[in-house]
Amino acid sequence: MKKTIKDYDIKGKKVIIRCDFNVPIEDGIIKDDNRIRQSLKTIRYARKEGAKVILLSHLGRIKTEEDKEKYTLKPVAEALSKLLRKKVKFINQTRGKEVEEAIKNMKEKDVILLENTRFEDLDKQKESKNDKRLGKYWASLGDIYINDAFGTIHRSHASNLGISKHLKSGVGFLVEKEIKELEKLTKNPKHPYTIILGGSKVSDKINLIKNLAKTADYILIGGGMAFTFLSAAGFNIGSSLCEKEEIPFCKELLDKYQDKIILPIDIITAKEIKNGVKTKERFVNEIEEDEIGLDIGKKTLEVFKQYIDDSKTIFWNGPMGYFEIKDFSKGTKGLCKIMSTAKAYKIIGGGDTARAVIEMGFAKDVNHISTGGGASLTFLEGVKLKALDIINEK
């Protein structure tokens, strides 16, 4: 078992907390502050215990100087100040004299947020490629390192793996909770156990399907990835998304797990992906050549409901259609409604699925919404989470 922030005496100590403030920001306005709110418990605990709190996070991908303005963490500092009811000092640098002076002058319970760690990626991707000197430098700013960024815990970055090589380390309450929840899917889950997979690509979920198919009773497949499976099953999918190179893999799975894998029987099609376009509800054997499959249909929801209602454990990752456009959001919303009344233990696997469940108003109807889509999938693939593996054991 990994050490947590509660295993250390942090009074008067400089505690570096790696958070995940990778939130959607448009024109300086945060559109969804869920990840910020999920970090509050650990930050509040550190302040209550008298620590000097130094926060690190990434935001977006930084490839050009112009990206810096778009992906500054300044709006996060402002939002965090309101949520904590405590001024969070924002330093618009990732290192250097200004950073060092600000930390040197900290008092107990003070909170500092440094600028986006990925600003360092403009210099040979030092953050994302875990530059040893950068990790050591950030470690020199603190006494104890706490990783509370589940969304990047499967990555080898300077701000997680790099720092923890040089400091006493533990996890925050968010990471601790994420691991406990996801273990319910891997350590004797209650059966029937149903996996719901959507999103665009089969290739993103190959190892996940391989690993979970051994224990799951049913795998319900929707979203863009369903069309690669439908093509493998011999259906004409028109102009729908298809990863041709993954068709042999899908055929193999359909042969091996024909009683477990449940594919859509009807879909919503259109000739273009845009608002207000004319749509058709087609059975999967009726798709025309110039049509694109963009959502699951009503009959498929009825079929999926039978399996969901029968389940005691459910994991859902990936929307059922192009839900960002209202005409293609009904499958995802319909599934949310079905999930809301299911008696199973329900876990949402982060990313777009988490966004959909929250935006559509069903967050209260599930047991856990993961803050890390990629991290949760990596965990469920049975792969070690690199930045978690290095954390000190109790």
Secondary structure, 3 states (H helix, E strand, C coil): CECEHHHCCCCCCEEEEECCCCCCEECCEECCCHHHHHHHHHHHHHHHCCCEEEEECCCCCCCCHHHHHHCCCHHHHHHHHHHHCCCEEEECCCCCHHHHHHHHCCCCCCEEEECCHHHHHHCCCCCCCCCHHHHHHHHCCCCEEEECCHHHCCCCCHHHHHHHCCCEEEECHHHHHHHHHHHHHHCCCCCCEEEEECCCCCHHHHHHHHHHCCCCCEEEECCCCHHHHHHHCCCCCCCCCCCHHHHHHHHHHHHHCCCCEECCCEEEEECCCCCCCCEEEEECCCCCCCCEEEEECHHHHHHHHHHHHCCCEEEEECCCCCCCCHHHCHHHHHHHHHHHHCCCEEEECCHHHHHHHHHCCCHHHCCEECCCHHHHHHHHCCCCCHHHHCCCEC
